[in-house]
Amino acid sequence: MRKQLGALTLLAPALALTMYVAGTVIVGAQAPLAIDSARITISGTSNIHPYTASTSTVRVTRAQFTCALEGPDMWSNALKPGAVEAFEIAIPAATLTSPREGLDKNMHEALKVKEHPDIVFRLLRFEPGSGTTGTLRGIGVLQIAGVEREVSLDVTTQPEGSTLRVQGRLRLLMTDFGIKPPTAMLGMLKTDPKVVITFETVLAVPRT
């Protein structure tokens, strides 16, 4: 079960959509994006108890927009179809931690952090969301433990003055990334291959 946890956590891809930045990222010739706050959590279940793991460490490795991130309409312009030319984030897999004792080691082994230290999400495109105003669907490629799969996730966005709050969730199967649901205690403990990744980030453009 611990290993399963790790696999999902990387999902924090949902983060890629949120344009979460651990430090700053240059957007064309514009000011860098900054992250006011962020949290990515993965949750799953076993036949004995549920579990969670989370991280707030993400870095943007590539970002390019067709519009300037300035003015009162900067966020709505940045989220329009075609506005994002390239966007990629990386999450250090070893930063995923759980409040349950002894879980982190098994999770990191499942994620193969030594061979594949980063969980990477590359955004391919945005599509109109099916929900209320402020909902978008992001299509991208998620790489976990060296295995790549195309994923789609819905996110909600809410401008709050000069910042943008982004929230979402994504359901995954760890088996889709080559991770077998582990067992323990002579088979008495069995984990469910399904996991849920949730995220919330607040983006801002620092004042110069």
Secondary structure, 3 states (H helix, E strand, C coil): CHHHHHHHHCCCCHHHHHCCCCCEECCCCCCCEEEEEEEEEEEEEECCCCEEEEECCCEEEEEEECCCCCCCCHHHHHCCCCCEEEEEEEEEHHHCECCCCCHHHHHHHHCCCCCCCEEEEEEEEEEECCCCCCEEEEEEEEEECCEEEEEEEEEEEEEECCEEEEEEEEEEEHHHHCCCCCEECCCCEEEEEEEEEEEEEEEECCCC
